[in-house]
Amino acid sequence: MIFPLLRGRAQRSRAGLAFLVLLSLLLARPAWATHIRAGDIQAKSDTTAARNPLRVFFKMITYTDRTSPADAKNDEVIFFGDGTNATVFRQGNAGVNIGNNINRNVYYFEHTYNAPGQYFVSFIGENRATGIRNFPLSDQRNFYIHTRVTIDPLLGVNRSPVLNAPAVDRAARQQVFLHNPAASDADGDSLAFKLRVCQWEPRGVQGVIAGGNRPQPVNLPGYVYPQDQSVSPGGVQVPYTGPPVGVPGSAAILELNEITGQLVWNSPSTQGDYNVAFVIEEWRRDAFGSRRLIGEVVRDMQITVFATNNLRPTVFIPLDTCVVAGTTITRNIRATDPDNNNIRLTAYGGVLPPATFVQTVNQPGRAVGRFTWNTSCSDIATDPKIIVFKAEDVPAAGTPLIDERPWRVTVVGPPPTNLQATVTGVSAQLTWDRYLCQANGAATIRIFRKENPSNWTPSTCETGIPASAGYVQVGQVAANLQSFTDTNANKGLERGKTYCYRIFAEFPRPAGGASIASQEACVTLQGRAALFTNVTVDQTSTTTGQITVKWTKPVSTTGFNPPVGYRLYRAETQNPATGAYTLVRTISNLNDTTHVDTNLDTETKAYTYRLEFFSNLTAQPGSTAIVENAGPASSVRLSGVANALNNSIKLSWTYNVPWDNSRQRTRIFRRNPGSTTFTLVADTIATRNGGTFTDRSSTLRKNQTYCYYVETNGTYGAANLPSNLVNLSQVRCVNLASIPCPPVLTLRPTNCDSVAAALPRGQALLYSNYLRWTLGSTPADCGRNIAFYRVLYRPTEDGPLTEIGRTPVQSFVHRNLASAAGCYAVIAVDSLGNESAQSNVECQDNCQIFVLPNIFTPNGDQRNDVFRPIYASPVNRVKVQVFNRWGAKVYEGIASPDLTLWDGGGARSNEGGGRDTGAKATGGTYYYLLEVEFADLKRTVKTYKGWVEIMR
């Protein structure tokens, strides 16, 4: 790093010159041997019999130039991300020649960590191959890759993605280049593919070891992607069916499909070697369906572009598909070659083996291969398996070319079979055959129900049950069970209805997946259950309110076994919890279907009722009691809000009832001031849950009270069920009062010059913000009889305003603030509690003041012992870097809360405090670089550069 502040006095000029000499010596060091082309690292948790969850096994594959003398080196250094390293050795003490003067090298190693956590396992190879075109000085840059592993007891065994295709490939000028790593994940984790800039570690292996075994990679200087015109001039797209579809003549593109991992370069123009890196992210799904990033593998690959008259072949793959587990899938893969060359067909992917791929035809210009996969229950997963098919021509002379395509196959669970449903009392008993794919007992059978038969049938490979089919889940059991009793959450099913069921299997995470739904099974409960018909408010009062509740008598084709009767329960609110109900009355006469509930608070509360009809299952003594439930059914709750601006009153009403109030019109009644009777003012269509109406009558007057109630009319919607169910709400009275006039706020601005003059040395300044306001005139009839004003505040430009004070006068001082930054608004309130519209929002901001000394004396006399600002307005954070006169960094840290930037120590700190315990810096001149984030509304960041003298 050449520090930009080494100028000025002769002393600093000499220091800068010395630093440049030192830099030139470092750059002149001997270069490492150059040979590394590509590579990646794979990881796997310990799966041995005596499993250690902190133990991880690794496999690294690199590709090297076998003509380089450096390729004879059989050992490399691996950094494990926990401050340790190890030397690992190439399998067989030699690489495997894969052609084109490239060796494939494999390293196996393991490491046991001390604790759970995330670790970056890194390899620094010295150095990269010579002459890579898309970044300069490739033979002077080392090669860096890593794999992130997560050790977490909650994850259990985890295996990183495996990249089944080689990391070196060849491309032809002015032809589309394709590459797919054929990644697979044995755990079923989701994979995402993302391009990234190739990286290196400027310190090299020995520098990292000396610095604590923790690599700090950075992007390669001058790196550009291969399609960039600066390294591949004249590159344009050629025809290609995609994806992405080629746009002939347009600028060349390089794209990586985030889902399939397919890399497309359309198209290279200049011969040579290019390196591209991408990261394969590993996402783990939990039991709730959310995803967590648990690992990543970085592949740094090399593409060699050459000129040829040979045209690449074309491979034809099937459309993406799905199969039911247990099915054998067989597909023929075809390829053609425009030059009539013979073609070699191959396949890559995590399912190979047990799947097989065999080339069956190899003729000039034509090839066929057969893919066969006997799928099993262990292959079921949410994400598809990816198989990459590659066609490589075999020309009589010259370099072969390839085409490759990814094929996605999703494996789903078979549907549960032989679902049967029978009636037991007011419950449905479901049974089915033993499910074939139980996932070692971890799969779940989910049970769904709807009223009446469905016309939905799952499409081919459609898993689960969509919400549009009308089913709702009513239960679940382990997949090794074969029955379920639907009691409707212990409320019983309703007689007179038909209930239909389907089930499907869901498989455990991380792979997940589901089965096709079963066939439908239905049951009909004979007769008719008791039904609520009325919950109507007869009297509105806080103490003597009255509600009439009515229901229908239940009907059975065979009669009921005594004892029989009703239990009526009541709870407050329209959506009470199950345990909130209390028994109101027990009735033994089945003909008694009305109850008048008295002494209620119908003015401020809504009430909900639930009915239990009870009888015995049989006439035998000791028979099981059957309980059928009706409801819940609530009273209609009406609310009203006056709008003084529009001289209107908006009414809203809600209910929670088993009948439908949306098919017939709801009527609204109003009582005017001074009147004793209600008159019909409107009718409207409501919804299943409630409705609204705005009364804009020209007869409405300010500062008058108007009273309303609504009359709903409901139906159960069937010919043999009750209809014209009329119910009344409570009476709601609304005062159409004038609203206070809104305040118009002004805020005294901060004078930054005055603040700078008032800042005490080394101490924080307390601020005050001064607010004043007047009353506006909107609407024209707004009230000016104000009781008090509410002052609102927020410390940032955005977010909610909260009240900080109330005042009867039109001014307010917000005192003793550590920061002046903040926004304000005011609301006027009259003696009736009516509030005005909120005023305009006015914001104050902090000044940006940061004045530094040029000398401090860390001699322990408690005077000027540390480097801190002389004056400073509020700041959030200061990042500090200090350099000596040679340009070497001697300190890095974050300023402490009292804004101590540096105490003259020499240790390096990543975060917090700014204190250190390392060797103390000697007296002399040092150069600082500060990033100051001020505590103003925009969190302004400014950079301060300068020098400071230490005197000891």
Secondary structure, DSSP 8 states (H G I E B T S, - for coil): ---TT--SSHHHHHHHHHHHHHHHHHHTS------EEEEEEEEEE--STT--TTEEEEEEEEEEETTSGGGG--EEEEE-SSS-EEEEEBGGGS-EE-STTEEEEEEEEEEE-SSSEEEEEEEEES-B-TTBTTSS-GGGS-EEEEEEEEE-TTT-S-B--EE-S-SEEEEETTS-EEE---EE-TT--EEEEEEE--EE-TTHHHHHHHTTS----EE-TT---TT-TTTSTT-B------SS---TTSB-EEEE-TTT--EEEE---S-EEEEEEEEEEEEEE-TTS-EEEEEEEEEEEEEEEE--S----EEE----EEEETT-EEEEEEEEE-TT--EEEEEEESTTTTTSEEEEEEEETTEEEEEEEEE--GGG--SS-EEEEEEEEEE-SSS---EEEEEEEEEEEB------EEEEETTEEEEE----S--GGGT-EEEEEEEES-------TT-BS--GGG--EEEEEEETT--EEEE-TTTT---TT-EEEEEEEEE--TTT--BBB----EEEE--SB---EEEEEEEE--SSSEEEEEEE---B-SS--EEEEEEEEEEEESSS--GGG-EEEEEE--TT--EEEEEEE-TTT--EEEEEEEEEESSSSTT--EEEEEEEEEE-BEEEEEEETTTTEEEEEEE---SSBSSSS-EEEEEE-TT-SS-EEEEEE---SSEEEEEE--TT--TT-EEEEEEEEEEB-SSTTS---EEEEB--EEEE----B--EEEEE----HHHHHHH--TTS---EEEEEEEEE---STT-B--EEEEEEEEESSSSS--EEEEEESSSEEEEEEES---EEEEEEEEETT--B------EEE-----EE--SEE--SSSSSS-SB--SEE--EEEEEEEEE-TTS-EEEEEE--TT---B-SB--B-SSSSS---S-B--SEEEEEEEEEEESSTT--EEEEEEEEEE--
